[in-house]
Amino acid sequence: MCGIVGYIGDGSAKEAILTGLKNLEYRGYDSAGIAIGKKDKILLRKESGELENLIAKTQKSDFDGTIGIGHTRWATHGSPIRENAHPHLSADGRVAIVHNGIIENYIELKHMLTEEHGIIFKSETDSEVIAQLIGIYYEGDLLEAVRAAVKCVRGAYAIGVMAADVSDTIIAVRKDAPLIAGIGEGCNYLASDIPAVLGHTRDIYVIENDEIVVITKDDIKIYDEDMTRVSRDIMHVEWDAAAAEKGGYEDFMKKEIFEQPRGVKETLERRLTEGDEIWLDGIELSKEEIENIDRIYIVACGTASYAGIQGVTLFEKFAGIPSESDIASEFRYRNPLVNERTLCVCISQSGETTDTLEALREAKRKGARILSICNVVGSSVARESDDVMFTWAGPEIAVASTKAYTTQLICLYLLALYMGRAKGTLPDAEYRSVLAELKQIPDKLTEVLKTEDQIKTLAEKFYIKEQVFYIGRGMDVGTAFEASLKLKEITYINSFAIAAGELKHGTIALVRNQTLFFVLATQDKLYEKMLSNIEEIKARKAYVVSVAKEGNTRVAKVSDETIYIPNCADDVAPILAVVPMQLLAYHIAKMLKRNIDKPRNLAKSVTVE
Ligand code: F6R
């Protein structure tokens, strides 16, 4: 979740780096810093809090040069104070570094540097050991010093390095943390993420694990760990920088909620042929290969894991393959029964979530085929998977995931239908009817978004609540989990989701006068059961807001309020039902004046375990 930006060229390093860091704000940060090389010196500015604080400290015109590195930090080791912000300098001030990731053996390195070299550390961070190591090894050859230093460290890193007496080169190295180099005109860039350089260039090199990059103003040279030159194709980024802006909406989250009809349409329709066959966009999955799969594990975190819960139902129903959804942070510690016949479906918006990546690697080690559903081209998950199905949602900037979730669902439907059809186990009529339902979803989402005024009125009523419950059955359970997460992460209201049938096994003890329940009741086959659940909590004086399909008037009779979604098949209802819940969380957060796009303690991409 930290961001790195570097610049070398004829222009202003300060401007390029600060613009880049601003473009990376969505990653989340709690301090920032910049180092500029000037006349054999390194000028350093760091500040905690908003980037504006750093910008204010860099206003003087003599704070600029033609080479520099910058960083936004999200605290992992050491509190979010100025001293812990990057860049970090070596003890003699000759070397500056920025680092994303975690150095696992930093305590022993720190001890060694203190005992054997008398280094006095200025920060509490693990990252500073890198600056100190390079400082120790630097005897005129910066590249060799960086290589020697990274040989000592264990962990994950993307590191950018400059030295006071090297005015024409930035060195960078990566292992398990994202890194790119941007190709400019009369200048070149270094960054952790593509948006950082998009204002300046669309041509980039994606740096791979264990590679080292030497960047000058006219050249970018990539080497492997043995210093063999690597040739890399230039990736031309198609997406528009403007797509990453708010486009007239007050917040990115609202913009992204309203982008769902389009994102879903793209993700779905670009994969359908004229005859309504599913085309998996380059993924080769033959009948034999599918028949060979005896188990599917879906691994993901947070919202993506709730998409995974729906995936289990879809894979079992349409493809007839036993499936399980696991939280990525748990998966690899329970010795999962993965082998060559396992398909591991990793779901990740960012493609950089460490827990998901580690689960992916564990499944890969055990022989599984890895098929990922991911929103970011060139991300680590995308690159390390055997196959990738991209969600064409466009960049998701708000921390709370919305359009990534609904497009992840679409990928899961397509994959499950494709597998069932290829195996011959899914009857043609069922296949066609589910596809027909899916094709109506973009228009129906537009209808759902029209309920915003009703939802806003509900938000005005409920924003004072301290606790909210979400219940559902069948595919509504996954929706309940996702709805509850949305509410808690952006409003900070305590919310709890539970399968409705589980209520009476304990949780019902919490129900009293006016306890607020959101009841997801979109599954026709479980409708009667949900009515009983509503009666059960109403008898204990709960206040019930139900989400049901148009035409289901019985639910309105027993509920205090009802939000209707357009009529649809049970199978596809989760894609529609989640949207009013996103809007509800959004409007409650708005009433509470929360920082909607950047809720407290959260970051967009969680690159620590
Ligand atoms: C919640 C949210 C998180 C992410 C989770 C996984 O709104 O955004 O729960 O879903 O951190 O992130 P990705 O999908 O990037 O792997």
Boltz pocket constraint, residues with backbone or C-beta under 6 A from the ligand:
constraints:
  - pocket:
      binder: B
      contacts: [[A, 301], [A, 302], [A, 303], [A, 304], [A, 305], [A, 347], [A, 348], [A, 349], [A, 350], [A, 351], [A, 352], [A, 353], [A, 356], [A, 398], [A, 399], [A, 400], [A, 401], [A, 402], [A, 485], [A, 486], [A, 489], [A, 603], [A, 604], [A, 605], [A, 606]]
      max_distance: 6.0
